């Protein structure tokens, strides 16, 4: 479940980036991260919180998703 939730935010972030609306949507990201944290039931990693650009946020979310996948398979 957690992996799918992170994947959903990754998809949204990709749509924002591809549409060129990145700067307009930047203010919405903290709220989305809080909702994601609540839904997943785990704290959002510091690297995700510290990401200051859409590209870095995307990279950090991919890393977190990989960690969640590894934990689910263990």
C-alpha positions in Angstrom: 0.0 0.0 0.0 2.7 2.5 1.0 4.6 1.9 -2.3 1.4 2.7 -4.3 0.9 5.9 -2.3 4.4 7.1 -3.0 4.0 6.0 -6.6 0.8 8.2 -6.8 2.7 11.2 -5.6 5.5 10.5 -8.0 3.0 10.4 -10.9 1.5 13.7 -9.7 4.9 15.3 -9.5 5.8 14.0 -13.0 2.6 15.5 -14.4 3.4 18.9 -12.7 7.0 18.9 -14.0 6.0 17.9 -17.6 3.2 20.5 -17.7 5.6 23.3 -16.6 3.4 24.2 -13.6 6.2 23.3 -11.1 6.5 26.8 -9.6 2.7 27.2 -9.3 2.5 23.8 -7.5 5.5 24.2 -5.2 3.3 25.5 -2.3 1.1 22.5 -2.5 3.9 19.9 -2.0 4.3 20.2 1.8 0.6 19.5 2.2 0.8 16.5 -0.1 3.8 15.2 1.8 1.9 15.5 5.1 -1.0 13.6 3.7 1.3 11.0 2.3 3.0 10.6 5.7 -0.4 10.1 7.4 -1.6 7.7 4.8 1.6 5.6 4.8 1.8 5.7 8.6 5.6 6.3 8.4 7.5 9.5 8.7 8.6 11.0 5.4 12.4 10.6 5.2 14.5 13.7 5.9 15.9 13.6 2.3 12.3 14.0 1.0 11.6 16.9 3.3 14.8 18.7 2.4 14.3 18.4 -1.3 14.1 21.9 -2.7 13.7 21.3 -6.4 11.1 19.1 -8.2 14.0 16.9 -9.5 15.5 16.3 -6.1 12.1 15.6 -4.6 11.4 13.1 -7.4 14.8 11.4 -6.7 14.2 11.3 -3.0 10.7 9.8 -3.4 12.1 7.2 -5.8 14.7 6.3 -3.1 12.1 6.1 -0.4 9.9 3.9 -2.7 12.8 1.6 -3.2 13.3 1.3 0.5 9.6 0.6 1.1 9.7 -2.1 -1.6 12.8 -3.7 0.0 11.1 -3.7 3.4 7.9 -5.2 1.9 9.9 -8.0 0.4 11.9 -8.8 3.5 
